[in-house]
Amino acid sequence: MYIPKQFEINDVAVMQQLMRDYPLATLISRTAEFINANHIPLMLLSEPPPLGCLQGHIARANPLLQQLLDNPEVLVIFQGAQSYISPSWHPSKQEKHQVVPTWNYTAVHAYGCVRVKDDSQWLKNHLAAMTTQHETAFPNPWKLADAPLEYLAKMLNAIVGIEIHLTKLQGKWKVSQNRTPEDQQGVIEGLQEVGNQEMAALVKQFGVTQF
């Protein structure tokens, strides 16, 4: 990934938080003939250090399974907050008109090696943990035990687990760091007006410290 210096993030904790906040990832694998992409929700575990690992599952019928067995090296892309940035939000437009539209975004590229987990107990533990993580916010959280045993066994037989041991993380936070403080403030106000409070907060957090 091309990352100009002012957009580079090296803080592992910051990158890991984005991976937790936006768990639907794009897993990119390759064969001798082509490159393949699959959209998979993944759960980040802090072990093993320093980068941790990702756990998920795929359909047993997915051709990705054999591809991962043949070549376990993958790239996983997590896309965080993003927004169109209008030139009209920059005060400098009124002075020099040297402003064009752009796009702000945050992203993490995670590199690693996949281990296929074709084990029912591993899958049960994984699904229980993932379900708990995402059901906590609901008043009556669904649990794995709520599903009939026969139905659960059928569902488990249709999937296999994957565990990605991470070897490298790249973070890119393109949040107006290359603009003046005045333009950054204009972008913050513009984003707030259109309701993108998350990107506005990121410009404030990472942008105004660059000048």
C-alpha positions as CSV (number, residue, x, y, z in Angstrom):
1,M,0.0,0.0,0.0
2,Y,1.3,3.4,-0.9
3,I,1.5,5.5,2.3
4,P,2.9,9.1,2.2
5,K,4.8,9.7,5.5
6,Q,2.2,12.1,6.9
7,F,-0.5,9.5,6.6
8,E,1.4,6.6,8.1
9,I,0.3,5.0,11.3
10,N,2.8,2.8,13.2
11,D,1.0,2.4,16.5
12,V,-0.1,-1.2,16.7
13,A,-2.8,-0.5,19.3
14,V,-4.4,2.1,17.0
15,M,-4.4,-0.3,14.1
16,Q,-5.8,-3.1,16.2
17,Q,-8.6,-0.9,17.4
18,L,-9.7,-0.2,13.9
19,M,-9.6,-4.0,13.2
20,R,-11.9,-4.5,16.2
21,D,-14.3,-1.7,15.3
22,Y,-14.6,-2.7,11.6
23,P,-14.5,-6.6,11.7
24,L,-15.8,-7.2,8.2
25,A,-12.6,-7.7,6.3
26,T,-11.5,-8.4,2.7
27,L,-9.3,-11.5,2.7
28,I,-7.1,-11.6,-0.4
29,S,-5.5,-14.9,-1.4
30,R,-3.7,-16.0,-4.6
31,T,-3.2,-19.1,-6.7
32,A,-0.9,-19.7,-9.6
33,E,-3.8,-18.6,-11.9
34,F,-5.5,-15.7,-10.2
35,I,-6.0,-13.4,-7.2
36,N,-9.1,-14.1,-5.0
37,A,-11.0,-11.8,-2.6
38,N,-13.6,-12.9,0.1
39,H,-15.5,-10.7,2.6
40,I,-15.3,-12.3,6.0
41,P,-16.0,-11.1,9.5
42,L,-12.9,-11.7,11.6
43,M,-12.2,-11.5,15.3
44,L,-8.8,-10.1,16.5
45,L,-7.0,-11.8,19.4
46,S,-4.1,-10.2,21.2
47,E,-2.1,-13.4,21.3
48,P,0.4,-14.2,20.1
49,P,2.3,-10.9,20.6
50,P,3.3,-8.5,19.2
51,L,0.5,-8.4,16.5
52,G,-1.9,-11.1,17.5
53,C,-4.0,-13.3,15.3
54,L,-7.4,-13.2,13.5
55,Q,-10.0,-15.9,13.7
56,G,-13.0,-16.5,11.4
57,H,-14.8,-19.2,9.5
58,I,-15.7,-19.9,5.9
59,A,-18.1,-22.2,4.1
60,R,-16.6,-25.7,3.6
61,A,-17.9,-25.4,0.0
62,N,-15.9,-22.2,-0.6
63,P,-13.1,-22.8,-3.1
64,L,-11.0,-20.6,-0.8
65,L,-10.5,-23.5,1.5
66,Q,-8.4,-25.5,-1.0
67,Q,-6.6,-22.3,-2.0
68,L,-5.6,-21.6,1.6
69,L,-4.4,-25.2,2.0
70,D,-2.2,-24.8,-1.1
71,N,-1.0,-21.3,-0.3
72,P,-1.7,-20.0,3.3
73,E,-0.2,-16.5,2.8
74,V,-2.9,-13.8,2.8
75,L,-3.5,-10.1,2.9
76,V,-6.5,-8.9,5.0
77,I,-7.8,-5.4,4.4
78,F,-9.8,-3.5,7.1
79,Q,-11.6,-0.3,5.9
80,G,-12.4,2.2,8.7
81,A,-14.0,5.6,8.7
82,Q,-14.1,7.3,5.3
83,S,-15.7,10.4,3.7
84,Y,-15.7,12.5,0.5
85,I,-14.1,15.9,1.2
86,S,-15.5,18.9,-0.7
87,P,-13.2,21.7,-1.8
88,S,-15.7,24.2,-0.5
89,W,-14.9,23.2,3.0
90,H,-11.3,24.6,2.7
91,P,-11.1,28.4,3.5
92,S,-8.0,28.5,1.2
93,K,-10.3,27.9,-1.8
94,Q,-11.6,31.5,-1.4
95,E,-8.0,32.9,-1.6
96,K,-6.1,30.8,-4.2
97,H,-8.7,28.3,-5.6
98,Q,-5.9,25.7,-5.5
99,V,-8.1,23.0,-4.0
100,V,-9.7,19.9,-5.5
101,P,-12.0,17.2,-4.2
102,T,-10.4,14.4,-2.2
103,W,-11.3,11.4,0.0
104,N,-10.4,10.9,3.6
105,Y,-10.1,7.3,4.9
106,T,-8.5,5.0,7.4
107,A,-7.4,1.5,6.5
108,V,-5.2,-1.4,7.9
109,H,-3.5,-4.0,5.7
110,A,-2.8,-7.1,7.8
111,Y,-0.4,-9.8,6.4
112,G,-0.3,-13.3,7.7
113,C,-0.3,-17.0,7.3
114,V,-3.6,-19.1,7.6
115,R,-4.1,-22.2,9.6
116,V,-7.3,-24.1,8.7
117,K,-9.1,-25.3,11.8
118,D,-11.3,-28.3,10.8
119,D,-12.2,-29.1,14.4
120,S,-15.8,-29.0,15.9
121,Q,-14.7,-28.0,19.4
122,W,-12.4,-25.2,18.0
123,L,-15.4,-24.0,15.9
124,K,-17.8,-24.0,18.9
125,N,-15.3,-22.0,21.0
126,H,-14.7,-19.5,18.2
127,L,-18.4,-19.1,17.4
128,A,-19.3,-18.6,21.1
129,A,-16.6,-15.9,21.5
130,M,-17.6,-14.1,18.3
131,T,-21.3,-14.3,19.1
132,T,-20.6,-12.9,22.6
133,Q,-18.6,-10.1,21.2
134,H,-21.3,-8.9,18.9
135,E,-24.4,-9.8,21.0
136,T,-23.3,-7.9,24.1
137,A,-25.1,-4.7,23.1
138,F,-28.5,-6.3,22.8
139,P,-30.9,-6.6,25.7
140,N,-31.4,-10.3,25.3
141,P,-28.1,-11.6,23.8
142,W,-28.4,-14.7,21.6
143,K,-26.1,-17.6,22.7
144,L,-24.8,-20.6,20.9
145,A,-26.7,-22.8,23.3
146,D,-30.0,-21.3,22.1
147,A,-29.8,-23.3,18.8
148,P,-31.0,-26.9,18.8
149,L,-28.1,-29.3,19.0
150,E,-29.0,-31.2,15.8
151,Y,-29.3,-27.9,13.9
152,L,-26.0,-26.6,15.4
153,A,-24.2,-29.8,14.4
154,K,-25.4,-29.4,10.8
155,M,-24.3,-25.8,10.7
156,L,-20.9,-26.7,12.2
157,N,-20.4,-29.4,9.6
158,A,-20.9,-26.8,6.8
159,I,-18.0,-24.5,7.9
160,V,-14.3,-24.7,8.7
161,G,-12.4,-22.3,10.9
162,I,-9.4,-20.1,9.9
163,E,-6.7,-18.6,12.1
164,I,-4.4,-16.0,10.6
165,H,-1.1,-15.5,12.4
166,L,-0.2,-11.9,11.7
167,T,3.3,-11.1,10.5
168,K,2.9,-7.4,9.4
169,L,0.5,-4.5,9.9
170,Q,0.3,-1.3,7.7
171,G,-1.9,1.6,8.8
172,K,-3.0,4.5,6.6
173,W,-4.9,7.4,8.2
174,K,-5.5,10.0,5.4
175,V,-7.3,12.6,7.5
176,S,-6.3,16.0,6.1
177,Q,-2.9,16.1,7.7
178,N,-1.5,17.7,4.5
179,R,-3.8,20.8,4.9
180,T,-3.2,23.9,7.0
181,P,-4.9,24.2,10.4
182,E,-7.4,26.6,8.9
183,D,-8.4,24.1,6.2
184,Q,-8.4,21.3,8.7
185,Q,-10.9,23.2,10.8
186,G,-13.0,23.9,7.7
187,V,-13.0,20.1,7.0
188,I,-14.0,19.3,10.5
189,E,-17.0,21.7,10.4
190,G,-18.0,20.4,6.9
191,L,-18.0,16.8,8.1
192,Q,-20.0,17.8,11.2
193,E,-22.6,19.4,9.0
194,V,-23.1,16.3,6.9
195,G,-23.2,14.1,10.0
196,N,-19.9,12.3,9.8
197,Q,-18.8,12.9,13.4
198,E,-16.4,10.0,13.3
199,M,-14.2,11.4,10.5
200,A,-14.5,14.9,12.0
201,A,-13.1,13.5,15.2
202,L,-10.2,11.8,13.4
203,V,-9.3,15.0,11.5
204,K,-9.2,16.8,14.9
205,Q,-7.2,14.0,16.5
206,F,-4.6,13.4,13.9
207,G,-4.7,16.4,11.6
208,V,-4.2,19.5,13.6
209,T,-1.0,18.2,15.2
210,Q,0.8,18.1,11.9
211,F,1.5,21.9,11.7
